[in-house]
């Protein structure tokens, strides 16, 4: 049986629309090592967790083998 912990205000069901008092939608983020098949956390954000502001030019990088 899975165990759940709640910190702060969270919806009764996971992966549903969750809004604040003014009707603004919270952004949901799933944090896990194995997707839905392992232990994961649902995080609800007032603002989206990431936003791309700009993308720079492509730079190729050289990878080298590490000696053991």
MODELLER restraints for C-alpha pairs under 7 A, 6 or more apart:
rsr = mdl.restraints
at = mdl.atoms
rsr.add(forms.Gaussian(group=physical.xy_distance, feature=features.Distance(at['CA:11:A'], at['CA:18:A']), mean=6.20, stdev=0.5))
rsr.add(forms.Gaussian(group=physical.xy_distance, feature=features.Distance(at['CA:17:A'], at['CA:25:A']), mean=6.92, stdev=0.5))
rsr.add(forms.Gaussian(group=physical.xy_distance, feature=features.Distance(at['CA:18:A'], at['CA:25:A']), mean=5.86, stdev=0.5))
rsr.add(forms.Gaussian(group=physical.xy_distance, feature=features.Distance(at['CA:18:A'], at['CA:26:A']), mean=5.76, stdev=0.5))
rsr.add(forms.Gaussian(group=physical.xy_distance, feature=features.Distance(at['CA:19:A'], at['CA:25:A']), mean=4.37, stdev=0.5))
rsr.add(forms.Gaussian(group=physical.xy_distance, feature=features.Distance(at['CA:19:A'], at['CA:26:A']), mean=5.63, stdev=0.5))
rsr.add(forms.Gaussian(group=physical.xy_distance, feature=features.Distance(at['CA:26:A'], at['CA:44:A']), mean=5.87, stdev=0.5))
rsr.add(forms.Gaussian(group=physical.xy_distance, feature=features.Distance(at['CA:26:A'], at['CA:45:A']), mean=5.48, stdev=0.5))
rsr.add(forms.Gaussian(group=physical.xy_distance, feature=features.Distance(at['CA:26:A'], at['CA:46:A']), mean=5.25, stdev=0.5))
rsr.add(forms.Gaussian(group=physical.xy_distance, feature=features.Distance(at['CA:27:A'], at['CA:44:A']), mean=5.44, stdev=0.5))
rsr.add(forms.Gaussian(group=physical.xy_distance, feature=features.Distance(at['CA:27:A'], at['CA:45:A']), mean=4.96, stdev=0.5))
rsr.add(forms.Gaussian(group=physical.xy_distance, feature=features.Distance(at['CA:27:A'], at['CA:46:A']), mean=6.48, stdev=0.5))
rsr.add(forms.Gaussian(group=physical.xy_distance, feature=features.Distance(at['CA:27:A'], at['CA:47:A']), mean=6.57, stdev=0.5))
rsr.add(forms.Gaussian(group=physical.xy_distance, feature=features.Distance(at['CA:27:A'], at['CA:48:A']), mean=5.47, stdev=0.5))
rsr.add(forms.Gaussian(group=physical.xy_distance, feature=features.Distance(at['CA:28:A'], at['CA:42:A']), mean=6.64, stdev=0.5))
rsr.add(forms.Gaussian(group=physical.xy_distance, feature=features.Distance(at['CA:28:A'], at['CA:43:A']), mean=5.66, stdev=0.5))
rsr.add(forms.Gaussian(group=physical.xy_distance, feature=features.Distance(at['CA:28:A'], at['CA:44:A']), mean=4.57, stdev=0.5))
rsr.add(forms.Gaussian(group=physical.xy_distance, feature=features.Distance(at['CA:28:A'], at['CA:45:A']), mean=6.39, stdev=0.5))
rsr.add(forms.Gaussian(group=physical.xy_distance, feature=features.Distance(at['CA:29:A'], at['CA:42:A']), mean=5.70, stdev=0.5))
rsr.add(forms.Gaussian(group=physical.xy_distance, feature=features.Distance(at['CA:29:A'], at['CA:43:A']), mean=5.01, stdev=0.5))
rsr.add(forms.Gaussian(group=physical.xy_distance, feature=features.Distance(at['CA:29:A'], at['CA:44:A']), mean=6.30, stdev=0.5))
rsr.add(forms.Gaussian(group=physical.xy_distance, feature=features.Distance(at['CA:30:A'], at['CA:40:A']), mean=6.79, stdev=0.5))
rsr.add(forms.Gaussian(group=physical.xy_distance, feature=features.Distance(at['CA:30:A'], at['CA:41:A']), mean=5.78, stdev=0.5))
rsr.add(forms.Gaussian(group=physical.xy_distance, feature=features.Distance(at['CA:30:A'], at['CA:42:A']), mean=4.76, stdev=0.5))
rsr.add(forms.Gaussian(group=physical.xy_distance, feature=features.Distance(at['CA:30:A'], at['CA:43:A']), mean=6.33, stdev=0.5))
rsr.add(forms.Gaussian(group=physical.xy_distance, feature=features.Distance(at['CA:31:A'], at['CA:40:A']), mean=5.58, stdev=0.5))
rsr.add(forms.Gaussian(group=physical.xy_distance, feature=features.Distance(at['CA:31:A'], at['CA:41:A']), mean=5.18, stdev=0.5))
rsr.add(forms.Gaussian(group=physical.xy_distance, feature=features.Distance(at['CA:31:A'], at['CA:42:A']), mean=6.46, stdev=0.5))
rsr.add(forms.Gaussian(group=physical.xy_distance, feature=features.Distance(at['CA:32:A'], at['CA:39:A']), mean=6.44, stdev=0.5))
rsr.add(forms.Gaussian(group=physical.xy_distance, feature=features.Distance(at['CA:32:A'], at['CA:40:A']), mean=4.46, stdev=0.5))
rsr.add(forms.Gaussian(group=physical.xy_distance, feature=features.Distance(at['CA:32:A'], at['CA:41:A']), mean=6.56, stdev=0.5))
